[in-house]
Amino acid sequence: MATTIKCAFCEGEGKDPFDLLSPLSNCLVCNGSGITTVMEPFRKCIYCGGKGINPLGARVPCIVCGGKGKYHCDCITRCKQCYGTGKSGDGLPCSLCGGKGLSK
């Protein structure tokens, strides 16, 4: 089942938060609607902290949650490689859990 949530990348404004193309550009994630959907069960994105923005400083959506700030996950066990941080030593998403911090 899908649930409608506020777009984390644009904070529900529907506009590109970084004005990359122009101040009138629509959000890449929600296409200007300010809302998006995520499949249940879902969790807050560990990698970006639920902000939807790539934590490596790039002005693009998070590569783990796609900018939604949440992702579908029925995982329950903390990742043994990143210990639940979702990040590898170089700050990229953990290769074992894909940046989710959890595994099955």
C-alpha positions in Angstrom: 0.0 0.0 0.0 1.3 3.5 -0.9 1.1 6.4 1.4 1.2 10.1 0.4 3.8 12.2 2.1 5.2 15.7 1.9 8.1 15.9 -0.4 11.3 16.2 1.7 13.5 17.6 -1.0 11.4 20.8 -1.6 9.8 20.7 1.9 6.4 20.5 0.2 6.9 23.8 -1.8 6.9 22.1 -5.2 9.8 24.2 -6.4 13.5 23.3 -6.9 15.0 24.3 -3.5 18.3 25.3 -5.2 16.9 27.2 -8.2 19.4 25.2 -10.4 17.6 25.9 -13.7 15.5 28.9 -12.6 13.5 30.1 -9.5 10.4 28.9 -11.4 11.6 25.3 -11.9 9.5 22.5 -10.4 11.0 20.1 -7.8 12.7 17.1 -9.4 11.2 14.7 -6.9 7.5 15.7 -6.7 7.2 17.4 -10.1 5.8 20.5 -8.4 3.0 18.9 -6.4 4.8 19.1 -3.0 3.7 15.6 -2.3 5.1 12.1 -3.2 4.2 8.5 -2.4 6.2 5.8 -0.6 5.3 2.2 -0.2 4.5 0.9 3.3 6.2 -0.1 5.6 8.5 2.9 5.3 11.3 4.4 7.5 13.0 7.7 7.7 16.1 7.8 5.5 19.2 7.3 7.7 21.6 8.4 5.0 20.2 11.9 4.5 18.5 12.2 7.9 15.1 12.5 6.3 15.9 15.8 4.5 15.9 14.3 1.0 19.1 16.1 0.0 22.3 14.3 -0.8 24.5 14.7 2.3 27.7 14.8 0.3 27.1 18.5 -0.5 25.7 18.0 -3.9 22.5 20.0 -4.7 20.6 16.9 -5.8 18.1 14.4 -4.2 19.5 11.8 -1.8 20.6 8.7 -3.7 19.1 6.4 -1.1 15.6 7.7 -0.7 15.3 9.5 -4.0 14.6 12.8 -2.2 11.5 11.6 -0.4 13.1 11.5 3.0 11.6 8.1 3.6 11.9 4.7 1.8 10.2 1.4 1.7 11.8 -1.0 4.1 10.6 -4.0 6.1 14.1 -4.6 7.4 14.6 -5.1 11.1 18.3 -5.9 11.7 21.0 -3.2 12.0 23.6 -3.5 9.2 26.7 -5.4 10.3 29.0 -3.4 8.0 28.0 0.2 8.8 26.5 -0.5 12.2 23.3 1.3 11.2 24.8 4.6 10.0 24.0 3.9 6.3 27.4 5.2 5.4 30.7 3.7 4.4 34.1 5.1 5.6 34.2 7.6 2.7 30.7 8.9 3.3 29.1 7.1 0.4 26.1 4.7 1.0 27.1 1.4 2.6 27.6 -1.2 0.0 25.9 -4.0 2.1 22.7 -2.2 3.1 22.5 0.3 0.3 22.6 3.2 2.7 19.5 2.1 4.7 21.4 1.1 7.8 19.2 -2.0 8.1 19.0 -5.4 6.6 16.7 -8.4 6.7 
